[in-house]
Amino acid sequence: MIILKSKEEVEKIAVSCRMVASSLLALKAYIKPGMTTKMLDTFVEKKIIDQGGIPAFKGYRNYPATLCVSVNEVVVHGIPSGLVIKEGDIVGIDLGVIHDGFYGDAAVTIPVGEVSDKVMHLLDVTEKSLYAGIDQGKEGGRLSDISHAVQCTVEPEGYSIVTDFVGHGIGRSLHEDPQIPNYGDKGKGPRLREGMVLAIEPMVNMGDPEVTILGDGWTAVTSDSSYSAHFEHTIAITKNGPIILSQV
């Protein structure tokens, strides 16, 4: 069941999303070669708590950390550890926050130092596909219009869509209906209505779309060891078009 939010509820989600966005912005300035992924987690957890928020991922289905930190061939759900970040790495950061009973969620993939043009193009296309999807978040449209826009941005560039993971509704729960695939024909699925709040999150591989889950039960890596990028925003559907809530 898709839960429509009141304007007051959307604003509460926006408060949580702004905490996410400001923390990700601070992390972009903080990250550098030689740091461990655990250092990033410690840094952001303090930022969230200092803002009065609660880390949403920590303890969620027994997940052990505040951040998901996914380096290079890791698609999503990388657990922070002693792994050292190197020059030329790309680091996917996924973060959720709870404030006043409502969730915010966003993700970004950060290039560390000098990154090759080929890898930078992957990041640019993935981020572009996110905004193409967001642009389709119009009242009266169909949910799959978002999915189709993402796919049509990514595949002509020779990259592949990860199909194992999807975007989602968000509100009083981190994951609500509807699920939002990053592929599919347009004109399908539920009508988009004012009050829907959606987390759109394309995950794009440089190589094949298949992923493998590692022994920790969380970390998803590309099966062919190719690089992967991940971007996410939480948006609200309004009569005047989509509003990005997770943006500073």
Backbone torsions as a table, in degrees:
resi	resn	phi	psi	omega
1	MET	NA	129.4	178.5
2	ILE	-86.1	124.4	-177.8
3	ILE	-95.7	118.2	175.7
4	LEU	-82.7	137.6	-177.3
5	LYS	-101.0	144.8	171.9
6	SER	-74.0	168.1	178.3
7	LYS	-60.9	-36.1	179.0
8	GLU	-66.9	-39.6	178.6
9	GLU	-68.7	-39.1	177.1
10	VAL	-60.7	-40.1	179.7
11	GLU	-66.6	-35.4	177.1
12	LYS	-66.9	-39.4	175.0
13	ILE	-63.3	-39.3	179.7
14	ALA	-61.8	-36.9	177.7
15	VAL	-61.5	-46.2	177.7
16	SER	-62.7	-40.7	-180.0
17	CYS	-65.2	-36.7	178.6
18	ARG	-67.0	-32.7	173.9
19	MET	-64.0	-41.8	176.4
20	VAL	-60.9	-49.7	-175.2
21	ALA	-62.8	-44.2	-179.1
22	SER	-66.6	-34.2	178.4
23	SER	-69.5	-40.4	177.1
24	LEU	-65.8	-38.3	177.9
25	LEU	-63.5	-43.0	177.8
26	ALA	-64.4	-37.3	-179.6
27	LEU	-66.7	-37.7	177.5
28	LYS	-57.3	-38.7	179.6
29	ALA	-76.7	-23.3	-173.8
30	TYR	-86.7	-37.7	-169.9
31	ILE	-67.2	139.4	176.8
32	LYS	-159.2	161.2	178.7
33	PRO	-57.1	143.4	179.3
34	GLY	99.3	-16.2	176.2
35	MET	-78.5	154.1	171.4
36	THR	-93.6	158.5	178.0
37	THR	-65.7	-26.8	176.0
38	LYS	-66.5	-35.2	177.1
39	MET	-61.4	-38.9	177.3
40	LEU	-63.2	-41.7	-179.6
41	ASP	-62.5	-45.5	179.8
42	THR	-62.6	-42.4	-179.9
43	PHE	-60.5	-48.7	-175.6
44	VAL	-73.0	-36.7	178.8
45	GLU	-58.4	-41.6	177.9
46	LYS	-64.3	-41.0	178.7
47	LYS	-59.1	-44.0	-178.8
48	ILE	-65.3	-48.2	-178.3
49	ILE	-64.1	-38.5	178.8
50	ASP	-63.4	-27.2	178.3
51	GLN	-86.3	-3.5	-179.4
52	GLY	90.5	12.8	179.6
53	GLY	-97.9	172.0	177.1
54	ILE	-120.6	129.7	175.5
55	PRO	-58.9	123.0	-173.3
56	ALA	-79.2	-29.1	-175.1
57	PHE	-83.4	-28.2	-173.6
58	LYS	-66.6	115.3	-177.3
59	GLY	90.9	-9.8	178.9
60	TYR	-69.4	115.3	-174.8
61	ARG	50.8	36.0	178.4
62	ASN	69.4	18.4	174.4
63	TYR	-65.2	136.0	-167.0
64	PRO	-92.2	3.2	-170.1
65	ALA	-140.4	170.1	177.3
66	THR	-78.3	-41.7	-177.6
67	LEU	-104.2	154.4	156.1
68	CYS	-100.9	122.1	-176.4
69	VAL	-120.2	111.4	-169.7
70	SER	-119.1	109.5	-172.4
71	VAL	-101.0	127.1	172.0
72	ASN	59.3	-101.5	-176.0
73	GLU	-82.1	-3.8	175.5
74	VAL	-78.0	125.9	-176.3
75	VAL	-80.4	-56.0	-180.0
76	VAL	-153.1	165.1	168.7
77	HIS	67.5	27.7	173.2
78	GLY	-69.2	129.8	-177.7
79	ILE	-85.7	127.9	177.6
80	PRO	-56.3	141.5	-172.9
81	SER	-157.0	-161.5	176.1
82	GLY	-83.5	6.8	178.7
83	LEU	-59.0	128.4	-178.0
84	VAL	-91.7	130.4	178.8
85	ILE	-80.9	134.5	-176.4
86	LYS	-114.5	159.4	171.8
87	GLU	-55.0	131.7	179.0
88	GLY	92.2	-6.8	175.6
89	ASP	-72.5	156.0	164.7
90	ILE	-114.9	136.7	-172.0
91	VAL	-124.3	110.2	175.8
92	GLY	-82.3	127.5	-179.1
93	ILE	-120.0	119.9	176.9
94	ASP	-116.7	130.4	-173.7
95	LEU	-140.0	136.6	173.5
96	GLY	-127.0	148.8	-179.0
97	VAL	-135.4	143.5	170.9
98	ILE	-111.1	132.9	172.6
99	HIS	-146.4	129.2	178.0
100	ASP	55.2	34.4	174.6
101	GLY	84.9	2.7	-178.4
102	PHE	-123.7	149.0	-174.3
103	TYR	-99.9	148.2	167.2
104	GLY	-126.0	151.6	-173.4
105	ASP	-153.5	135.9	175.1
106	ALA	-161.0	162.2	178.3
107	ALA	-147.3	153.7	178.0
108	VAL	-148.3	149.7	173.0
109	THR	-111.0	123.6	-170.7
110	ILE	-107.2	126.2	171.5
111	PRO	-78.9	135.1	-177.5
112	VAL	-105.0	114.5	-178.8
113	GLY	66.9	-145.1	-179.6
114	GLU	-81.6	119.7	179.8
115	VAL	-114.7	144.7	-178.0
116	SER	-61.7	153.4	178.8
117	ASP	-58.6	-37.7	-178.7
118	LYS	-62.2	-44.5	180.0
119	VAL	-71.8	-38.1	179.1
120	MET	-63.0	-34.2	177.8
121	HIS	-64.8	-38.0	175.6
122	LEU	-58.3	-45.9	179.7
123	LEU	-63.5	-44.4	-178.0
124	ASP	-62.3	-43.5	-179.0
125	VAL	-67.1	-41.1	-179.8
126	THR	-63.2	-44.6	178.1
127	GLU	-65.7	-40.6	177.3
128	LYS	-60.1	-38.9	179.9
129	SER	-66.1	-34.2	176.0
130	LEU	-59.8	-47.8	-177.6
131	TYR	-71.5	-29.9	173.9
132	ALA	-63.1	-41.3	176.0
133	GLY	-64.4	-44.5	179.9
134	ILE	-59.1	-40.7	-178.7
135	ASP	-59.8	-22.6	179.3
136	GLN	-88.4	2.5	-178.7
137	GLY	-80.8	62.0	-174.1
138	LYS	-109.0	135.0	178.7
139	GLU	-55.8	132.9	-179.6
140	GLY	95.2	-17.7	174.3
141	GLY	-75.2	-175.1	178.5
142	ARG	-111.2	151.7	-178.5
143	LEU	-56.3	-39.7	-176.2
144	SER	-71.4	-11.2	173.5
145	ASP	-61.6	-36.7	176.4
146	ILE	-64.6	-49.1	-178.3
147	SER	-59.2	-45.6	-177.0
148	HIS	-63.7	-39.8	-179.2
149	ALA	-64.3	-39.0	176.8
150	VAL	-62.1	-50.7	-177.5
151	GLN	-59.7	-42.9	-176.4
152	CYS	-71.6	-16.1	174.7
153	THR	-84.7	-37.8	-171.6
154	VAL	-82.3	-51.4	-168.7
155	GLU	-66.4	-34.8	176.4
156	PRO	-62.7	-18.1	178.5
157	GLU	-86.9	-0.9	177.8
158	GLY	88.5	8.2	178.8
159	TYR	-97.2	170.1	-178.6
160	SER	-121.8	146.5	178.1
161	ILE	-85.5	132.2	171.3
162	VAL	-75.4	122.8	-176.7
163	THR	-99.6	-9.8	-177.4
164	ASP	-75.0	-20.3	-177.3
165	PHE	-127.6	150.8	-173.9
166	VAL	-138.2	164.2	168.4
167	GLY	-76.1	-176.1	-168.8
168	HIS	-164.9	160.0	166.7
169	GLY	-70.2	162.1	-178.3
170	ILE	-152.9	150.7	180.0
171	GLY	179.3	-111.2	175.1
172	ARG	-75.1	-14.3	173.5
173	SER	-120.6	153.2	179.7
174	LEU	-66.9	-40.8	-179.5
175	HIS	-122.6	111.6	176.8
176	GLU	-120.9	168.3	168.8
177	ASP	-66.6	149.4	2.6
178	PRO	-93.6	159.6	166.8
179	GLN	-75.0	145.5	-176.0
180	ILE	-126.6	91.5	175.8
181	PRO	-63.5	161.4	178.3
182	ASN	-102.2	26.4	179.7
183	TYR	-157.7	160.0	175.0
184	GLY	134.5	166.1	177.5
185	ASP	-72.9	147.8	176.8
186	LYS	-77.9	165.0	177.2
187	GLY	81.0	16.3	-178.3
188	LYS	-118.3	163.2	173.3
189	GLY	82.9	-173.7	-176.0
190	PRO	-62.8	150.1	170.4
191	ARG	-65.9	141.0	174.3
192	LEU	-79.7	129.8	-175.4
193	ARG	-130.1	150.1	175.6
194	GLU	-56.0	135.1	-178.4
195	GLY	101.9	-13.3	171.9
196	MET	-71.4	136.9	173.4
197	VAL	-123.7	123.1	-168.9
198	LEU	-127.9	138.5	171.8
199	ALA	-101.7	108.6	-178.9
200	ILE	-98.3	128.4	-172.8
201	GLU	-149.3	84.8	175.0
202	PRO	-65.8	136.5	171.6
203	MET	-119.9	121.5	-167.7
204	VAL	-128.7	130.8	180.0
205	ASN	-104.1	143.8	175.3
206	MET	-69.9	-29.0	-179.8
207	GLY	-109.6	-129.9	-177.5
208	ASP	-75.0	159.8	-176.4
209	PRO	-80.1	-14.4	-172.6
210	GLU	-69.3	144.8	177.0
211	VAL	-125.8	159.2	177.3
212	THR	-126.7	134.9	176.3
213	ILE	-92.0	127.4	-178.6
214	LEU	-75.8	175.7	-173.3
215	GLY	-64.6	-18.5	178.3
216	ASP	-74.7	-6.9	178.4
217	GLY	82.5	-2.0	-177.5
218	TRP	-121.6	-53.3	-169.4
219	THR	-64.5	120.6	178.6
220	ALA	-106.6	122.3	-179.1
221	VAL	-118.4	156.7	174.6
222	THR	-67.3	136.1	-176.1
223	SER	-67.1	-25.0	179.7
224	ASP	-102.1	10.9	178.4
225	SER	66.0	15.8	175.6
226	SER	-75.7	159.9	179.4
227	TYR	-70.5	154.2	179.9
228	SER	-137.5	146.5	178.4
229	ALA	-126.0	154.1	-173.8
230	HIS	-147.6	125.0	173.6
231	PHE	-132.5	147.8	-176.9
232	GLU	-151.6	140.0	168.2
233	HIS	-132.4	150.3	168.6
234	THR	-96.8	128.6	-177.9
235	ILE	-125.5	157.6	172.3
236	ALA	-114.3	135.7	174.4
237	ILE	-84.7	126.2	179.1
238	THR	-129.7	169.5	177.9
239	LYS	-64.3	-22.4	-178.1
240	ASN	-101.9	16.6	179.5
241	GLY	106.3	177.7	-177.4
242	PRO	-74.4	143.4	174.5
243	ILE	-117.6	126.6	176.6
244	ILE	-81.5	117.6	-177.8
245	LEU	-86.7	-28.0	-173.4
246	SER	-97.6	51.7	-177.3
247	GLN	-136.8	135.6	179.3
248	VAL	-94.6	NA	NA
